[in-house]
């Protein structure tokens, strides 16, 4: 029963963008048909019994059409009101036919107005029902008037095929126009999405912003409830790089990892290399628990390998079709080039800011990050420390073991420092054997303990000959809020460490300045 009601409701739907036009067009049909009836009533013989009734019906129809067109807001009124008005029009025309002469009455021609209106605005099943209703009403009116002779039969022979031919032609033409319109809209949407994605790449949009744009464009392109772009990290796991959802509580969070389970849609898409569509999402699945009814996953291939996936989800079951599948595949192919460019740019940026030997930041990246961290500390009233670290007697390492031994030593120093650093810290190689360590929201004493851990790890027994140690100097932003001056003061503390025997860590104090000046 529910399925039947849903089918009837679907057949009776009018496209949302056409509802206002349908309401006003229906009002115009009422007025025109009523004026035709009034004109016909005036042409009836003066002795005709029902002449006044026919004229009254025409006047009433004119009033209804005028009032409904001027005063009813069809943007808010239910669709069934338009159907009720149309059905009432069919019945009124039938009554007019019976009162104005039956088979001899020209009023049956007014049914063409209804046929044309229904064929244009209603879905084909509903339009067909109105065509049948017009034929039935015509038959009943002619039979009820007692004039269903040769004239009535001739009228039906002409009217019935004419209703079907006229209505069918309008339906076919309308569907063709809608198909052309959908193709134009699809092309415009795809070109718009391509333009916005290309603009994001050309203008240097950061990677996270670019992936967000891709998710938004994919969802809008398919009129979906959510979309996400996932990077395949391993054959068993993917990371969400960008996402969008119509409802915030139903959005996958960027940075979350998603397992590529053996029987999952991601695994099928990875193995087959083609889009995978799920018309009915299982209620106990991850998507089902978020309230989605169907999903579509398209693999993204970059330089001959599967880079990741572009996934969209709809709130409705069977909400994504084969047409959506083709559009998502095309869009995934488009963004593969953009992703390649984004990754190339990220690689170049990393190379430009990374020391090639040790893998830590270089001199330029160090000062860029220090400027940002000092500015943030000044804004929020926090403190930032800088540690300058130097390998003791590094020249001797090169003289004894050669430059290869020196390079290995620098790599080991960088590894010990990296192991002791936090995710928010920045390590950099700023000279031949000199390293710098930025510790945000950290005072000098806390910084000393962190550097001490790295120094102890570096001083662990090894087979190195000669034994190598490191010295460090630390200064925090309570002494100065100027990045360059902060590095200079930490450097003074480092020189003080070396002047006092090396293999130690010293915090900056004004006495270091006086001592160095005296020396």
Secondary structure by P-SEA (a helix, b strand, c coil): caaaaaaaaaaacccccaaaaaaaaaaaaaaaaaaaaaaaaaaccccccaaaaaaaaaaaaaaaaaaaacccccccccaaaaaaaaaaaaaaaaaaaaaccccccccccaaaaaaaaaaccccaaaaaaaaaaaaaaaaaaaaaaccccaaaaaaaaacaaaaaaaaaaaaaaaaaaaaaaaaaaaaaaaaaaaaaaaaaaaacccaaaaaaaaaaaaaaaacccccccccccccccccccccccccccccccccbbbbbccccaaaaaaaacbbbbbccccccccccccccccbbbbbbbcccccccbbbbbbcccccccaaaaaaaaaaaaaaaaaaaaaaaaaaaaaaaccccccccccaaaaaaaaaaaaaaaaaacbbbbbbbbbbcaaaaaaaaccaaaaaaaaaaaaaaaaaaccccbbbbbccccbbbbbbccccaaaaaaaaaaaaaaaacccccccbbbbbbbbbcccccccaaaaaaaaaaaaaaaaaacccccccccaaaaaaaaac
